[in-house]
């Protein structure tokens, strides 16, 4: 079948890019022709990380003019790293996630797609996708085409839609052939606000096998003894204390993969020029992972890595709670230093995790087959 997928813009977010990659790969392996469609609207789809970076850059550049040449060199080094990072990410997207970028989404009607899929990631969050009706396929309202929502996320625990958006999106969603969401709280939100009863399904990244990701990085990524991989999106003093304690108490070498919030807080971007493949490799090579990212948790689970996640209230806890409860790993989420250090030596039962993951993959397969879409 010929399939178009609509998700958040594929800019510099590793998790967002990999979920798009994974869903496409999952469908392509079953013999389908798949492309992502994206609206070229700079005013509404500018990525938040880029915006934060240039805000940070402006402040630091002014400071450099006052502080002298040594500070200027550091500023220029970090700008170079950011540009290198962006270039590598764009190369990955160009090579692995084919996109059709259009000025108006309605023009894709002439492409004669068989199915339109919305998802995954936080595309049902108006704060991230302002033209929210598009995320419910308003541009295809009268099209004779199958419409599917695969694991989109509302992102947060509270309702962000205004009254008119709620009414319009409810009507649009009623025309979908199959509806799923990523979080259990999303199920409840759909019932309460859209009068639709969706199924909860796993993030697309979890549909692929370990071998699929190993192929991306070249199969050579083996666990490195005493490597602590951290992926922190919103750095603060508490997380820094946990990080320092993990390094000191366990004599670990730290590989830090965070970018945007480290920059804006004035810290060095240790691995800011890293590619998507290198990002995955550092997760595969980790002996232990410390993160505050949803997809950081996902890949720790997929790669069987001991991990702890600092509950990221700023970005929405429901995503973390659903994921961790599903795999019976609720105790891996911490909010303070004491619990984080205690958890370091608690082993995860990976056999149980794999049994749950296998059942969840089967659930997704049934979902697709319910609309006569064959998958492996």
Residue pairs with C-beta under 8 A, 6 or more apart in sequence:
1 32
1 33
1 114
1 115
1 373
2 32
2 33
2 111
2 112
2 113
2 114
2 115
3 27
3 32
3 33
3 34
3 35
3 113
3 114
3 115
3 116
3 117
4 34
4 35
4 36
4 37
4 100
4 108
4 111
4 113
4 115
4 116
4 117
5 20
5 23
5 24
5 34
5 35
5 36
5 37
5 116
5 117
5 118
5 119
6 36
6 37
6 38
6 105
6 116
6 117
6 118
6 123
6 134
6 135
6 137
7 16
7 19
7 20
7 23
7 36
7 118
7 119
7 120
7 121
7 123
8 16
8 121
8 122
8 123
8 128
8 129
9 38
9 45
9 47
10 16
10 17
10 20
10 36
10 38
10 93
10 97
10 99
11 47
11 49
11 50
11 89
12 47
12 49
12 50
12 85
12 86
12 89
12 259
12 260
13 47
13 49
14 89
14 276
14 279
14 295
15 121
15 205
15 293
15 294
15 295
15 296
15 298
16 121
16 295
17 89
17 92
17 93
17 97
17 276
18 205
18 276
18 280
18 295
19 120
19 121
19 203
19 204
19 205
19 295
20 36
20 97
20 121
20 204
21 96
21 97
22 203
22 204
22 205
22 206
22 207
22 208
22 212
23 117
23 119
23 120
23 150
23 204
23 207
24 34
24 36
24 97
24 98
25 208
25 212
26 204
26 207
26 208
26 375
26 376
27 34
27 373
27 375
28 34
29 376
30 374
30 375
30 376
31 374
32 373
34 98
35 98
35 99
35 100
36 97
36 98
36 99
36 100
37 99
37 100
37 101
37 102
37 105
37 108
38 45
38 99
38 100
38 101
38 102
39 45
39 101
39 102
39 103
39 104
39 105
39 131
39 134
40 101
40 102
40 103
41 103
41 131
44 130
44 131
45 129
48 128
49 259
49 260
52 260
52 261
52 263
52 264
53 82
53 260
53 263
53 264
55 264
56 263
56 264
57 75
57 79
60 75
60 78
60 266
61 75
63 71
64 71
64 72
64 74
64 75
65 72
78 263
78 268
78 269
78 272
80 273
81 269
81 272
81 273
82 259
82 263
82 269
82 272
82 273
84 272
84 273
85 259
85 272
85 273
85 274
85 275
88 273
88 274
88 275
88 276
88 278
89 275
89 276
91 275
92 275
92 276
92 277
93 99
100 108
100 111
102 108
104 139
105 134
105 139
105 140
106 139
106 140
109 140
109 143
113 145
114 145
114 146
115 145
115 146
115 147
115 148
115 371
115 373
116 137
116 140
116 143
116 145
116 146
116 147
116 148
117 148
117 149
117 150
118 124
118 135
118 136
118 137
118 147
118 148
118 149
118 150
118 152
119 149
119 150
119 151
119 152
119 180
119 182
119 204
120 150
120 151
120 152
120 153
120 182
120 203
120 204
121 152
121 153
122 128
122 129
122 152
122 153
122 154
122 155
122 316
123 129
123 135
123 152
123 153
124 132
124 135
124 136
124 152
124 153
124 154
124 155
124 181
124 186
125 153
125 154
125 155
125 156
125 160
126 132
126 160
126 161
126 165
127 155
127 160
128 155
129 135
132 161
132 165
132 169
133 165
133 168
133 169
133 172
135 152
136 168
136 169
136 172
136 173
137 147
137 172
137 176
138 168
138 172
140 147
141 172
141 175
146 177
146 371
147 175
147 176
147 177
148 176
148 177
148 178
148 179
148 371
148 373
149 173
149 176
149 178
149 179
149 180
149 181
149 198
150 180
150 201
150 204
150 367
151 180
151 181
151 182
151 201
151 202
151 203
151 204
152 181
152 182
152 186
153 181
153 182
153 183
153 186
153 319
154 160
154 181
154 183
154 185
154 186
154 189
154 318
155 315
155 316
155 319
156 316
156 318
157 185
157 316
157 317
157 318
159 166
159 189
159 193
161 169
161 193
166 193
166 194
169 194
170 193
170 194
170 195
170 196
173 179
173 190
173 194
173 196
174 194
174 195
174 196
176 196
177 371
178 367
178 370
178 371
179 190
179 196
179 198
179 199
180 198
180 199
180 200
180 201
180 367
181 187
181 189
181 190
181 198
181 199
181 200
181 201
182 200
182 201
182 202
182 203
182 319
182 322
183 200
183 318
183 319
183 321
183 322
184 200
184 318
184 321
184 322
184 325
185 318
185 321
185 322
186 198
186 200
186 318
187 197
187 198
187 199
187 200
190 196
190 197
190 198
191 197
199 363
199 367
200 322
201 360
201 363
201 364
201 367
202 326
202 357
202 360
202 361
202 363
202 364
203 294
203 295
203 298
203 323
205 295
205 298
205 299
205 302
206 298
206 301
206 302
206 357
206 360
206 361
207 361
207 364
210 302
210 303
213 280
213 284
213 302
213 303
214 221
214 284
216 276
216 277
216 280
217 277
217 278
217 280
217 281
217 284
218 277
221 280
221 281
221 284
221 285
222 284
222 285
223 284
223 285
223 286
223 287
224 253
224 285
224 286
224 287
225 287
226 250
226 251
226 252
226 253
226 287
227 252
227 253
227 255
227 282
227 285
227 286
227 287
227 288
228 246
228 247
228 250
228 252
228 253
228 254
228 255
228 286
228 287
228 288
228 289
228 290
229 254
229 255
229 257
229 282
229 283
229 285
229 286
229 288
229 289
229 290
229 305
230 243
230 254
230 255
230 256
230 257
230 258
230 289
230 290
230 291
231 256
231 257
231 258
231 283
231 289
231 290
231 291
231 292
231 293
231 296
232 239
232 243
232 256
232 258
232 261
232 262
232 290
232 291
232 292
232 293
232 310
233 258
233 260
233 261
233 292
233 293
233 312
233 315
234 261
234 292
234 312
234 314
234 315
235 258
235 261
235 262
235 265
235 267
238 310
238 336
238 337
239 292
239 310
241 337
242 290
242 308
242 310
242 334
242 337
242 340
242 341
243 254
243 290
245 337
245 340
245 341
246 252
246 254
246 288
246 290
246 340
246 341
246 344
247 254
249 341
249 344
250 288
250 344
252 287
252 288
255 270
255 271
255 282
255 285
255 286
256 262
256 270
256 271
257 270
257 271
257 274
257 279
257 282
258 269
259 269
259 271
259 272
262 268
262 269
262 270
262 272
263 269
263 272
271 278
271 282
274 282
280 299
283 289
283 296
283 299
283 300
283 303
283 305
284 303
286 300
286 303
286 305
287 305
287 306
288 305
288 306
288 307
288 344
289 296
289 299
289 300
289 305
289 306
289 307
289 308
290 307
290 308
290 309
290 310
290 340
291 297
291 300
291 307
291 308
291 309
291 310
292 309
292 310
292 311
292 312
292 315
293 309
293 312
294 312
294 315
294 319
294 320
294 323
296 307
296 309
297 307
297 309
297 320
297 323
297 324
297 332
298 323
299 305
300 306
300 307
300 309
301 307
301 323
301 327
301 329
301 353
301 357
304 348
304 350
304 353
306 344
306 347
306 348
307 332
308 332
308 333
308 334
308 340
308 343
308 344
309 320
309 324
309 332
309 333
309 334
310 333
310 334
310 335
310 340
311 317
311 320
311 333
311 334
311 335
312 320
320 333
321 330
321 333
324 330
324 332
324 333
326 356
326 360
327 353
327 356
327 357
328 352
328 353
328 356
329 348
329 353
331 343
331 346
332 343
332 348
334 340
334 343
364 375
365 375
368 374
368 375
369 375
